[in-house]
């Protein structure tokens, strides 16, 4: 059974919990009961919540929460542990943490499995900490695990100034990987290069397939991290080196593609992909432990931090979604909550 909440915690909270699918105007603050932590869970008093493209898809009715997840959007938060469920170390109460969630982040309080929490170091603000989990887990599991990228490789990542793209740039720089990114303007290309990308291609004025071939001397890249899908997939395959790996993580231009199977066979290409949100807590806990061991020391030392675009108060969640939909952002958009 859930444990009773301390008397210091109120009974209700402000949250964004749309009644149905709609545009950004559906993101209206409402009162909701504060959830109680179950076994293995912590209740976080949320200071900030990251905004991610799956939130926009959920709002539009195109990405329903997985079974058991709250209808409140929000896949990552930072804040203070206010209460714990059965089996959780009591020493976590009062700790500053950031966490990966299956949902519920756009609220004053949110539940997270204790195994999906990471400590917030002094060098990060709460807004910066809230901007880390979703993109860090996504890039780590897909680029460094599924595509097993390693030092000395060259990779291609689309959406170079998105949260995913800027995190990929940061991690590649830390782990000795050259990264080519695509972006939609010269200004964004300059921003990606300033953040540490090895090369940045404006896909509106250049053919990224030709540019990748030129950059790599015709050899191609070891891996492509693709959030575009559709007609980009066969073009991505042309960018791969022999034995290259193509990892799909979103389908912004369509969920279907026609590919040259003979080329896949002849060049021994691997096509894979994943969605992180539906994975169970056991998997996410294992990833958290790996990140804590291999990546979090860079965060603690101030060598890895998110590139921030803009913060909005929770009451302006609609404006945050409009900014992401407009595509003008560079880096992470965050909602600030509470004091």
C-alpha positions in Angstrom: 0.0 0.0 0.0 1.2 3.6 -0.6 2.6 5.4 2.4 0.7 8.5 3.7 2.2 11.8 2.7 3.8 14.0 5.4 1.5 16.8 6.7 3.8 19.4 5.2 2.7 18.3 1.7 -0.6 19.8 0.6 -3.4 17.7 -0.8 -3.5 19.3 -4.3 -1.1 20.7 -6.8 -1.2 22.8 -10.0 -0.7 20.7 -13.1 -1.1 20.7 -16.8 -3.5 17.9 -17.6 -5.6 18.4 -20.8 -9.0 16.9 -20.9 -8.5 15.9 -24.6 -6.3 16.3 -27.6 -5.8 19.8 -29.0 -3.4 22.6 -29.8 -1.2 24.4 -27.3 -4.2 26.3 -26.0 -5.3 23.0 -24.3 -2.4 23.4 -21.8 -4.3 25.1 -19.0 -3.2 24.9 -15.4 -5.6 22.9 -13.2 -5.8 21.5 -9.7 -4.9 17.8 -9.3 -4.4 15.5 -6.3 -0.8 15.0 -5.3 0.1 11.4 -6.1 1.4 9.1 -3.3 4.6 7.2 -3.9 4.3 3.4 -4.1 7.0 0.8 -3.4 10.3 1.9 -4.9 9.1 5.3 -5.8 9.9 8.9 -4.7 7.7 11.9 -4.7 9.6 14.9 -6.2 8.6 18.5 -5.5 9.2 19.7 -9.0 11.3 22.8 -9.6 11.6 22.5 -13.4 10.4 20.1 -16.1 11.9 19.6 -19.5 9.8 20.0 -22.7 10.2 17.4 -25.3 8.7 16.6 -28.7 6.8 13.6 -27.3 4.9 16.0 -25.1 3.7 17.8 -28.2 2.6 14.5 -29.8 0.8 13.5 -26.6 -1.0 16.8 -26.5 -2.1 16.4 -30.1 -3.5 12.9 -29.4 -0.8 11.1 -31.3 1.3 9.5 -28.5 -0.9 8.2 -25.6 0.8 7.6 -22.3 1.8 4.0 -21.8 -0.3 1.8 -19.4 0.0 3.1 -15.8 1.5 6.4 -16.7 -0.2 9.6 -15.7 -2.1 11.7 -18.3 -0.1 14.7 -17.2 2.7 15.2 -19.8 6.3 15.7 -18.9 9.1 13.1 -19.2 11.8 14.7 -17.1 12.0 16.8 -14.0 14.4 18.2 -11.4 13.5 19.0 -7.8 13.6 17.9 -4.2 12.5 14.5 -2.9 9.5 15.2 -0.7 8.4 11.7 0.3 9.4 8.1 -0.4 7.6 4.8 -0.9 8.3 1.5 0.7 11.8 0.1 0.2 13.4 3.5 -0.7 16.4 4.8 1.2 15.1 7.3 3.7 18.3 9.3 3.1 16.8 10.4 -0.2 14.3 12.7 1.5 15.4 16.3 0.9 17.9 15.3 -1.8 18.1 17.4 -5.0 17.5 15.0 -7.9 16.6 14.9 -11.6 14.7 12.0 -13.0 13.4 10.3 -16.1 9.6 9.8 -16.0 7.0 8.0 -18.0 4.8 11.1 -17.6 3.6 13.6 -15.0 6.4 16.2 -15.1 4.2 19.2 -15.8 3.1 19.5 -12.2 4.0 20.7 -8.8 4.8 17.2 -7.7 5.7 14.1 -9.7 6.4 10.4 -9.0 9.6 8.7 -10.2 11.1 5.3 -9.6 14.0 5.8 -7.2 16.2 3.9 -9.6 15.7 6.5 -12.3 16.9 9.5 -10.2 20.3 11.1 -10.4 21.8 13.6 -8.0 21.8 17.3 -9.0 25.4 18.6 -8.6 26.0 22.1 -7.3 27.2 23.3 -10.7 23.8 22.9 -12.3 20.7 24.9 -11.8 17.4 23.0 -11.4 16.4 24.1 -14.9 19.6 22.7 -16.4 19.2 19.5 -14.4 15.6 19.1 -15.7 16.9 19.5 -19.2 19.2 16.4 -19.0 17.4 13.1 -18.4 15.3 12.6 -21.5 17.9 13.5 -24.1 20.8 12.0 -22.2 19.0 8.6 -21.8 17.8 8.7 -25.4 21.2 9.5 -27.0 23.1 7.2 -24.7 20.9 4.2 -25.3 20.5 4.7 -29.0 23.8 6.1 -30.2 26.3 4.5 -27.8 24.5 1.3 -27.0 22.3 0.3 -30.0 24.7 1.8 -32.6 27.7 0.9 -30.3 29.6 4.1 -31.4 33.1 4.4 -30.1 36.0 6.8 -30.1 37.3 7.5 -33.6 33.9 6.9 -35.3 32.1 9.6 -37.3 28.3 9.8 -37.0 25.5 11.7 -38.6 22.7 13.1 -36.4 19.7 15.0 -37.8 18.2 18.0 -35.9 21.5 19.2 -34.7 20.2 22.1 -32.6 17.4 20.2 -31.0 17.7 18.9 -27.5 18.6 15.5 -28.9 21.1 17.0 -31.3 22.9 19.2 -28.8 23.1 16.3 -26.4 24.6 14.1 -29.1 27.1 16.8 -29.9 28.1 17.1 -26.2 28.5 13.3 -25.7 30.4 12.8 -28.9 32.9 15.5 -27.9 33.4 13.8 -24.6 33.9 10.4 -26.0 36.1 11.2 -29.0 33.5 10.8 -31.8 33.3 13.1 -34.8 29.7 14.3 -35.4 28.1 15.7 -38.5 24.7 17.3 -37.9 22.0 18.7 -40.1 20.2 21.9 -39.4 17.7 24.2 -41.1 19.6 27.5 -41.3 23.0 29.0 -41.4 22.5 30.5 -38.0 21.7 27.1 -36.6 24.7 25.7 -38.3 26.9 28.3 -36.6 25.2 27.4 -33.2 25.9 23.7 -33.7 29.5 24.3 -34.6 29.9 26.7 -31.6 28.5 23.9 -29.4 31.1 21.5 -30.6 29.8 19.7 -33.8 32.6 18.7 -36.1 30.5 19.6 -39.2 27.1 21.2 -39.7 25.1 20.9 -42.9 22.2 23.3 -43.8 19.8 20.8 -45.4 17.9 23.6 -47.0 20.8 24.7 -49.2 22.9 21.6 -49.4 22.3 17.9 -50.1 23.3 16.2 -46.9 24.1 12.9 -48.7 26.6 14.6 -51.0 28.1 16.6 -48.1 28.6 13.5 -45.9 30.3 11.7 -48.8 32.6 14.7 -49.2 33.4 15.1 -45.5 34.2 11.4 -45.1 36.1 11.1 -48.4 33.5 8.7 -49.7 33.8 6.3 -46.8 30.5 7.2 -45.1 29.7 7.3 -41.4 29.6 4.6 -38.8 26.1 5.4 -37.6 23.1 7.6 -38.3 20.8 8.8 -35.5 17.5 9.6 -37.2 14.5 11.4 -35.8 13.1 12.3 -39.3 12.0 9.0 -40.8 10.1 8.8 -44.1 12.0 9.7 -47.2 15.1 10.4 -45.1 15.7 6.7 -44.4 17.0 5.7 -47.9 19.1 8.9 -48.0 20.5 8.1 -44.6 21.5 4.6 -45.8 23.5 6.2 -48.6 25.5 8.0 -45.9 26.5 4.9 -44.1 29.9 3.1 -44.3 30.0 -0.6 -44.8 28.7 -2.3 -41.6 27.1 1.0 -40.7 24.2 1.2 -38.2 21.0 3.2 -38.7 19.0 4.0 -35.5 15.5 5.4 -35.8 14.1 7.3 -32.8 11.2 9.4 -34.3 9.3 9.7 -37.6 8.6 13.4 -38.1 8.4 13.0 -41.9 6.5 9.7 -41.9 6.4 6.2 -40.3 7.0 4.3 -43.6 10.0 4.2 -46.0 11.1 2.3 -49.1 14.6 1.1 -48.8 17.1 -0.8 -51.1 17.3 -4.1 -49.4 20.0 -5.3 -51.7 22.2 -2.4 -50.5 21.5 -3.4 -46.9 22.6 -6.9 -47.7 25.6 -6.0 -49.8 27.0 -3.5 -47.4 26.0 -5.4 -44.3 24.0 -2.5 -42.8 22.0 -2.7 -39.6 18.6 -1.0 -39.2 17.3 -0.6 -35.7 15.5 1.8 -33.5 13.7 2.2 -30.2 11.3 4.1 -28.1 12.4 4.8 -24.5 9.1 5.8 -22.8 7.4 2.4 -22.8 10.4 0.5 -21.5 10.0 -0.8 -17.9 11.6 0.6 -14.8 14.1 -2.3 -14.6 15.6 -1.4 -17.9 15.6 2.4 -17.2 17.2 1.7 -13.8 20.0 -0.3 -15.5 20.5 2.6 -17.9 20.6 5.1 -15.0 23.2 3.0 -13.2 25.3 3.0 -16.4 25.0 6.7 -16.9 25.8 7.3 -13.3 29.0 5.4 -13.7 30.2 6.5 -17.2 28.6 9.9 -17.9 27.5 11.6 -14.6 31.1 12.3 -13.5 31.3 14.6 -16.5 28.2 16.4 -15.2 29.6 16.7 -11.7 32.9 18.1 -13.1 30.9 20.7 -15.2 32.1 19.2 -18.5 28.6 18.1 -19.6 25.6 20.5 -19.3 22.6 21.0 -21.5 22.5 23.8 -24.1 19.5 25.9 -22.9 17.1 27.7 -25.1 14.4 29.3 -23.0 12.5 28.8 -19.7 8.8 29.4 -19.3 6.7 29.3 -16.1 4.3 26.3 -15.9 1.4 28.7 -16.6 2.9 29.4 -20.0 3.3 25.8 -21.1 1.3 26.7 -24.2 3.9 29.2 -25.2 6.7 26.7 -24.6 4.9 24.2 -27.0 4.4 26.9 -29.6 8.1 27.7 -29.5 9.1 24.1 -30.0 6.5 23.7 -32.8 7.9 26.8 -34.5 11.3 25.2 -34.7 13.3 28.3 -33.8 14.7 27.0 -30.6 18.4 26.0 -30.1 18.8 23.6 -27.2 16.3 22.7 -24.5 13.1 24.4 -23.5 12.1 24.1 -19.8 9.1 24.9 -17.6 9.8 26.3 -14.2 7.5 25.4 -11.3 6.9 26.6 -7.8 8.9 29.3 -6.1 
